[in-house]
Amino acid sequence: MPVVPEVPGRARIIAIANQKGGVGKSTTAVSLGAALADIGYRVLVADLDPQGNASTGMGIRHDAREVTVYDVVVSEADIKLAIVPTPVERLHAVPATIDLAGAEIELVSQFSRESRLKKAIEPVSEGVYDFILLDCPPSLGLLTINALTAAEELIVPIQCEYYALEGLGQLLRNVSLVQQNINAGLRLSGIVMTMFDARTKLSEQVVQEVQKYFGDLVYGVIIPRTVRLSEAPGFGQPITVYDARSKGAEAYRELAREVALRPPPDTPMPHYDEISVAVMAPMDDIVTVEEGEPLPDEDGSRGLDEQSSEQDEPAEESSARPPGTTSEAEPELEAAEPEAPPSIESAPRAKATPAPRRKPRPQLVEEDLWEEPPAQPEPRVKPPSSPARPGELPQRRVVVIDENSEIDIQGSQEVPPVSPVSNEIHEGMADIGATLDDERGHKRRWRMFRKGGD
């Protein structure tokens, strides 16, 4: 266990930054601060994220955020007026609100805009706190540059997934630029692997690649993915208070001991190139197989049937044997041919039992190839009609589909209704489907239809 001094000396200012969102920056800042406070250190957490998630995770209500980081950075207010106590003993916070989203725009025209936060926390950096944690937003804007300028150490949380590694090279390049031009005392203290899922192989591969690339800079403890860590901000409590016996609380307590016992590096951060994580199979390992050739095994070698045929049979005998025949000592094995050849990316075959020999596929000749017949014109429902000669009207078929007995053109004749008993139609009423020639002298209302609805 680390030894806590009775009187705080020079505070260790640590920025927790990563341009990738959702990697656990706010959770790490809140949980690490609470775990350090449980050890006995005096801790201040400054929330630099406009979303204010770290402030919510420490139980600070929105109506209690009167003086925030926005006033401290933009308006140069006294940071002591913005410090708010939290339910955890020895843990204080500087809350943030959505107003901080406009700070980057307002700081563009300000003088020495990248060192505003450094000047603001100077009154509390000596003899007041042991640790000052800066929760950075998920970007590389002016707020993150302010945090890197004010901090002396940097902790980078990395989610155990492939997306979290893509922007890590850009973050480290920006850290190198800040280290060379603005803050020469900035050091990379360590890297925290967060959201580790032991059920997936990808998480283990990402951890191995990061450990191989950064070496001892990666902390020994790995933060697991647990439901308790996600539930704790909803109750406004750190994980060490919400569920002190959970795996997440134990992991952050172990991380707090590592951070307290590991001193910051003496030398500046070396130059890191872009991280090339080989968690996926490269394209060179994918072997293309022509039709008729056996599929390769896991190690890239040829199939068992081809290897056995080359080792057991002499070359002259194999050349003289016609395709599709086998020797007397080795009976022919009939194997069901699949409908489609298995893909190379499918699951590897088991090597416990050798695969049976298959009959060679017959070679396709040009005569056996199926030729596509020429395209036939689509049949028409009705042949195109010839246009009418000048002076003649086109022939149309008029069909009775309905008639209204109450409406008559002359209004003098009434059509008798159909008898409910007999199905016979009264005289003078046209049948449904009758043509114009079937009309018996009565003037009725006809409905004409043709193609197009006219």
ABEGO torsion letter per residue (X at the ends): XBBBBABBBBBBBBBBBBABBGAGAAAAAAAAAAAAAAAGBBBBBBBABAAGAAAAAAGBBAAABABBAAAAAAAGBBAAAABBBBABBGBBBBBBBAAAAAAAAAAAABBGAAAAAAAAAAAAABGABABBBBBBBBBABAAAAAAAAABABBBBBBBBBAAAAAAAAAAAAAAAAAAAAABAABBBABBBBBGBBAABAAAAAAAAAAAAAAEAABBABBBBBBAAAAAAAAAGBBAAAABAABAAAAAAAAAAAAAAABBBBABBBBBBBBBBBBABBBAAABBBBBBGBBBBBAAGBBBAAAAAAAAABBAAAAAABBBGBBBAABBBBBBBBBABBBBAABBBBBAABBBBBBBBBBBBBAAABBBBBBBBBBBBABBBBBBBBBGBBBBBBBBBABBBAABBAAGABBBBBBBAABABBBBGBBBBGBBAAABAGBBBBBBBBBBGGX
